[in-house]
Amino acid sequence: MRHRVDGRLFGRTTNQRKALLRGLVASLFEYQRIETTVAKAKETKKIAEKIITLGIKGDLHAKRIALSYIPNRAVISKLFSEIAPRFSGRNGGYLRIVQTRNRVKDASPMAVLEFIDYEDVRKPRAVKSEKKETKKTTT
């Protein structure tokens, strides 16, 4: 019986599953938005929100716990310096999952996992400046 056994296994061994989720969380913190399957997005969201809460605490112990899960100093420093201060006033719910499409190959439901303030943070696209030619009148 599987009573109260939480989490998806993804048909992988424990080490493969941990490596997959660590990579997804690191990519999420690095790029602020990732596209993956719905099931992977839900599992990644669970882990990422716990680590963001550690980032909001901001003490040495929280950094060490976060580094034990994601051993990438650049990503963790970005989390503690840029990402966590944005959510210091929130008690949770830092991420959103938006279902997008079905993948062409195997029809897996895909989703975008992003921070709730992604629209405010993302880099604005370079707007093409339209050159308006003014006609000079000769007198």
N, C-alpha and C positions, 0 to 999 in steps of 0.2 A: 504494500500500500504506500501511496505517496502523500499521505496526509501532511499538510503544512510544509511541504518541501518547495521552496521558492526558487525561482530563476529558471532560465532556459539553458539547455545544454548545447544546442546547435550541432549536435552529432559530432562533438569533438572531445578530446581528452581535456583534463583540467588545465594542463599547461598551455595547450593550444587556445583554449577559451580565454584564459587570463591574458595571454599575449594579444589576442584579437581585441578584447575590450580595452586593454591598456593603449593599444595603438589608436583605437577610435576616440578615446578620451583625449589623448595627446593631440590628435588632429583637430578635435573640436576646440580645444583651448588655443591651438595655434592659429586656425583659420576662422574661428568664431561661428562657423556654419559648415555642416557636412551633409552629404546625401548618402543614405544607406537603406537597408531594408527596415521595415517597421519593427520587426522583432529585435533586431540589433540596436535600433534607435531607443527602444524602450529600456533595454538592459543598460545601454550606455548612459541614458539619462539618470538612472538610479545611482550609478557610481559617480558621475560627474557632479551631481548636486551635492553629494556628501563631501566631495573634495572642495567644491566652491565654498561650502560652509566652513571647512577648515581654513580656506583662504580668508574668509571674513574674520575669523578669530585672529589670525596673523601672528601668533607667537611662535617661538622656536619649535615647540613640541608639535604644533600643527604642521609646520614646514617639513619636519622629519617624517611625520606620518604620510603626508602627501608625496614626499620623495620616495618613500618605501613602496608606494603604489605606482607612481609614474617616475621612473628614474631618469628623467630628462630635466636637467637644471634650467635650461632656457625656457622650457614650457612652464615649469613651476614658478620661476621668477616672474614670468609674464602674468601668471595667474594671481600671484600675491601683489604685484605692483599695479596692474592695469584692470584686470577683470573683477577681482573681489571688491575693490573700493566702489565700483559702480553699483553693487548690490548690498552695500552695508546696511541700508534701511529696510531690507526685505527679510522675511522669515523663511523663505523657501520659494519654490516655483521659479527658478532662474532660467529654465529652458522650455522650449516649445517644440512639439513634434507636428509637422504639417505633412499630411499624406499627399503625395504628388501624382504618381502614375504607377503603372505596372511595367516591370522590366520586360524588354522585348524577348530575350532568350527564354526565360523560364516563368514569365508572368508573375514574378514576385512583387508584392506591393512595396513600393519605395516611399521613403519619407525624407524630409529635410529636418535635421535637428539643429536648432539655432538658439541663440540667447534671445530673451524676450525683447531686449533693446537693440537688436541687430540692425534695424532700419536706421536708428539714430547714429550708430557707431560706424557703419560701413563707409568705406571711402567713396565720396561722390565721384561719379563718372565725369570724365572730361567732356564738357559740353562743347559741341562744335560751334565756334563763333561764326555767326553769319555776317559776312561782309556786305554791308549795305553801301552801295555806291551812291554818292550824292552827286547830283548833276549841278555843275557850275554854270550859272547863267552869265553870259557875256553881255556887257553893257556898252 
